[in-house]
Amino acid sequence: MVALSQERVACVLAGGKGKRLGRDKAYVTIGGKRLIDIALSKAFNFASVVLISCGKRELGLGVEEIKDVAGKGPLAGVYSVLLRHRRVLFLPVDMPFLTVDVFEALWRVSENADVAVCRVGCRVQPVVGVYSNIVLGEIARLIDSSNYKLSELIERLDNVVFLDFPEGDVRFLNINTRKDLEVAERHAYGGCFMEV
């Protein structure tokens, strides 16, 4: 067994309701696979401990689920999980083309950082990153001020490492709308999401 300080923990952020898409993203399928199953498979290929941040609901997938204890959105999920774990890789349920090599690289660069997140072109992707529980105080301050933006947390921190990727990298395609889903389905036929 891996020592607690070395144990890899990954959490799939799946608490949203998919309002813009019109249905729960976790259960949307591309290439015949549900987004939640794709994300969990990748998380299990990376970590010895895998969790689901499920908002206020239950998914019942046989994986430990952590409900939000405070706040809203991904920030609430990150906060709730970091109350239990020291260092966690977070990945969203709606980015089916992420690969384990991205997770490996984030984990390596996060060793001495409070947070390590991906940046695609000039856009930060705060839902794809490794967060340390040292940021809990700052998250609590954001929640107390009703500011639930994960990007705001990143802006407030000094010890953040950015892992850069080129603009348009398909691994960071996320599914928020029906149009996004159509684009993802076209990519899925090429087998992109199968890569771990």
PLY file of the C-alpha trace (Angstrom):
ply
format ascii 1.0
element vertex 196
property float x
property float y
property float z
element edge 195
property int vertex1
property int vertex2
end_header
0.00 0.00 0.00
1.15 3.52 -0.80
1.87 5.80 2.17
-0.87 8.36 2.79
1.37 11.27 1.81
2.15 9.58 -1.52
-1.32 8.23 -2.24
-2.85 9.55 -5.43
-6.40 10.80 -5.07
-8.54 11.78 -8.05
-11.99 13.30 -7.99
-14.46 13.57 -10.85
-16.43 16.82 -10.59
-19.97 15.71 -11.47
-22.22 17.92 -9.36
-23.76 20.01 -12.12
-27.17 19.49 -13.62
-26.26 20.30 -17.23
-28.82 23.12 -17.57
-27.39 24.44 -20.87
-27.25 20.93 -22.29
-30.76 20.16 -21.08
-29.82 16.95 -19.25
-27.46 15.57 -16.64
-23.97 15.51 -18.19
-22.89 12.47 -16.19
-25.32 10.28 -18.11
-24.79 11.73 -21.58
-23.22 9.18 -23.92
-20.65 9.60 -26.64
-19.31 6.68 -28.59
-21.67 4.44 -26.62
-20.17 5.35 -23.24
-21.51 7.58 -20.50
-19.38 10.62 -19.65
-19.22 9.57 -15.99
-17.88 6.12 -16.96
-15.24 7.66 -19.24
-14.09 10.04 -16.50
-14.05 7.34 -13.80
-12.06 4.98 -16.02
-9.40 7.62 -16.54
-9.36 8.51 -12.84
-8.89 4.84 -11.87
-6.03 4.56 -14.39
-4.30 7.40 -12.55
-5.15 7.16 -8.84
-5.45 4.60 -6.07
-8.35 6.54 -4.53
-11.16 7.77 -6.77
-14.05 9.95 -5.64
-17.00 11.70 -7.21
-18.00 15.21 -6.21
-21.74 14.94 -6.77
-23.13 18.26 -5.54
-26.18 17.68 -3.35
-27.40 14.54 -5.11
-26.52 10.85 -5.15
-25.35 9.05 -8.26
-25.18 5.52 -6.84
-22.28 4.32 -8.98
-20.39 2.29 -6.37
-17.67 4.93 -6.02
-17.29 7.07 -2.91
-19.39 10.19 -3.40
-18.71 13.44 -1.58
-21.58 15.88 -1.31
-21.04 19.63 -1.17
-20.89 20.95 2.38
-20.86 24.64 1.43
-20.94 26.87 -1.62
-21.92 26.14 -5.22
-20.41 24.74 -8.37
-16.96 23.22 -8.79
-15.57 25.42 -5.99
-17.94 23.69 -3.54
-16.80 20.30 -4.79
-13.13 21.15 -4.44
-13.72 22.52 -0.94
-15.71 19.49 0.23
-13.15 17.00 -1.06
-10.14 18.91 0.31
-11.70 18.80 3.77
-10.96 15.04 3.63
-7.81 14.77 1.50
-4.48 16.61 1.44
-3.83 16.70 -2.31
-6.28 15.83 -5.07
-6.40 15.76 -8.85
-9.73 17.14 -10.05
-11.19 16.44 -13.47
-14.60 17.40 -14.83
-17.13 14.87 -16.02
-17.66 16.87 -19.23
-14.15 16.65 -20.73
-14.06 13.12 -22.17
-10.87 13.58 -24.18
-8.56 14.28 -21.23
-5.75 11.75 -21.00
-3.86 10.27 -18.09
-0.61 11.81 -19.35
-2.16 15.23 -18.56
-2.90 14.01 -15.01
0.62 12.64 -14.62
2.15 15.94 -15.72
-0.09 17.94 -13.37
0.78 15.68 -10.44
4.52 16.11 -11.10
4.42 19.91 -11.32
2.10 20.23 -8.31
4.52 18.73 -5.81
5.60 22.08 -4.34
2.60 24.15 -5.40
-0.66 24.99 -3.68
-2.42 24.43 -7.00
-1.40 23.25 -10.46
-3.88 23.80 -13.28
-3.96 23.52 -17.04
-3.87 26.55 -19.29
-4.94 26.12 -22.91
-3.62 28.97 -24.98
-4.26 31.90 -22.65
-7.35 30.38 -20.99
-6.98 28.77 -17.57
-8.90 25.52 -17.04
-9.36 25.54 -13.25
-11.45 22.35 -13.22
-8.46 20.35 -14.47
-5.87 20.55 -11.75
-4.25 19.36 -8.57
-5.26 21.24 -5.45
-3.68 21.09 -1.99
-5.77 21.49 1.14
-3.59 24.47 2.04
-6.08 26.52 -0.04
-9.07 25.67 2.18
-8.91 29.00 4.02
-9.02 30.99 0.78
-11.90 28.88 -0.53
-13.81 29.45 2.72
-13.32 33.22 2.30
-14.72 33.04 -1.23
-17.72 31.01 -0.09
-18.34 33.42 2.80
-18.48 36.27 0.28
-20.82 34.27 -2.03
-18.14 34.14 -4.71
-18.19 30.60 -6.14
-15.78 31.02 -9.05
-12.88 28.59 -9.12
-11.07 31.01 -11.43
-11.22 33.64 -8.68
-9.44 31.23 -6.32
-6.64 30.81 -8.85
-6.29 34.59 -9.19
-6.01 35.02 -5.41
-3.26 32.45 -4.88
0.47 33.07 -5.15
1.78 29.52 -5.41
0.06 28.34 -8.61
1.76 26.39 -11.37
0.31 26.46 -14.88
0.75 23.53 -17.23
0.50 24.97 -20.74
-1.16 23.40 -23.77
-1.73 24.82 -27.26
-4.95 26.62 -28.15
-7.55 24.20 -29.50
-6.11 21.07 -27.86
-8.99 18.57 -28.24
-8.26 17.05 -24.83
-9.85 20.13 -23.27
-13.05 20.08 -25.30
-15.85 20.25 -22.78
-19.50 19.52 -23.31
-21.81 22.32 -22.20
-24.29 22.59 -25.07
-25.87 20.39 -27.73
-23.43 21.83 -30.27
-20.49 20.83 -28.02
-21.97 17.34 -27.80
-22.17 17.09 -31.59
-18.50 18.12 -31.90
-17.52 15.61 -29.20
-19.42 12.83 -30.94
-17.51 13.53 -34.17
-14.22 13.28 -32.25
-15.37 10.14 -30.45
-15.78 8.29 -33.71
-12.02 8.73 -34.11
-11.51 7.00 -30.73
-10.06 10.06 -28.98
-11.83 9.50 -25.65
-10.65 5.90 -25.47
-7.07 7.03 -24.99
-5.96 7.06 -21.39
0 1
1 2
2 3
3 4
4 5
5 6
6 7
7 8
8 9
9 10
10 11
11 12
12 13
13 14
14 15
15 16
16 17
17 18
18 19
19 20
20 21
21 22
22 23
23 24
24 25
25 26
26 27
27 28
28 29
29 30
30 31
31 32
32 33
33 34
34 35
35 36
36 37
37 38
38 39
39 40
40 41
41 42
42 43
43 44
44 45
45 46
46 47
47 48
48 49
49 50
50 51
51 52
52 53
53 54
54 55
55 56
56 57
57 58
58 59
59 60
60 61
61 62
62 63
63 64
64 65
65 66
66 67
67 68
68 69
69 70
70 71
71 72
72 73
73 74
74 75
75 76
76 77
77 78
78 79
79 80
80 81
81 82
82 83
83 84
84 85
85 86
86 87
87 88
88 89
89 90
90 91
91 92
92 93
93 94
94 95
95 96
96 97
97 98
98 99
99 100
100 101
101 102
102 103
103 104
104 105
105 106
106 107
107 108
108 109
109 110
110 111
111 112
112 113
113 114
114 115
115 116
116 117
117 118
118 119
119 120
120 121
121 122
122 123
123 124
124 125
125 126
126 127
127 128
128 129
129 130
130 131
131 132
132 133
133 134
134 135
135 136
136 137
137 138
138 139
139 140
140 141
141 142
142 143
143 144
144 145
145 146
146 147
147 148
148 149
149 150
150 151
151 152
152 153
153 154
154 155
155 156
156 157
157 158
158 159
159 160
160 161
161 162
162 163
163 164
164 165
165 166
166 167
167 168
168 169
169 170
170 171
171 172
172 173
173 174
174 175
175 176
176 177
177 178
178 179
179 180
180 181
181 182
182 183
183 184
184 185
185 186
186 187
187 188
188 189
189 190
190 191
191 192
192 193
193 194
194 195
